[in-house]
Amino acid sequence: MEDIKRMQMQLDKHAAQIGKLFSKIDDTNAKIQKIFNILNQIRYFIYGGLAYFIASEFGIFNLLRLVQW
């Protein structure tokens, strides 16, 4: 009978530990998603800067000014 109680206590302890682990996994996934979103913002910021640089180097802005007149 004592063995059954001990096993039940261990089972309860393991269940609690598994619950904490899944909670930490959810938190980690949320943090990874935030990092991914920040990296996407950085990537598109760089794309915009590159597009602006290319447009200014090839004189596309001057062409747009001529077309506007």
N, C-alpha and C positions, 0 to 999 in steps of 0.2 A: 504494500500500500504506500509506503514511503517513497519507493521508486517512481510510482505513478505521479505522486505530488511533485517530486523533483523534476520529472520529465515535463509535467504541465507548466511548471515555473520557467523551465528553459524554453519551452515552446512560446510562452507569453513574451519572454524577453526577446526571443528571435523575431517574433511578429512586430514588436515595437521597434527593433533595430531596422527591420526591413521597411517599415513605414517611414522612419527618419531618412533612410537611404533614398527612397523614392521622392521624398520632399526635396532633398538636396539635388537630386537629378533634375527635377523640375526647375529649381532655382538656377542651376547651371545652364540648362537649355535656354532659359529666359535671358541670361547674361550673354550667352553665345549669340543669340538672335540680335541683341542690342549691338554687339560688336560687329556683326555682319551688316547691320543697317548703317553704322558709322562708316564702315569700309566702302559701302556702296555710295554714300554721300561723297566721300573723298574721291572715289573713282570718277564720278560724274563731274565733280568740280575740276578735276584734272582734264577730263575730256573737253569741258567748256573752255578752259584756259588754252588748251591746244588748238581748238577750233578758232578762238580769237586770234591766237598767234598766227596761224596759217592764213586767216582772212586778212590780217594786217600786212603780212609779208607779201602776199600776192596782189595787194591793192584792191581787194574786193570792196573795201569801204569807199575808196575813191570812185569805183565804178557805180556803187549805189548812189553816191552823191550826184554823179552825172546823170543817172537815170531819173533822179528825183527832180532835176531842173527841167 
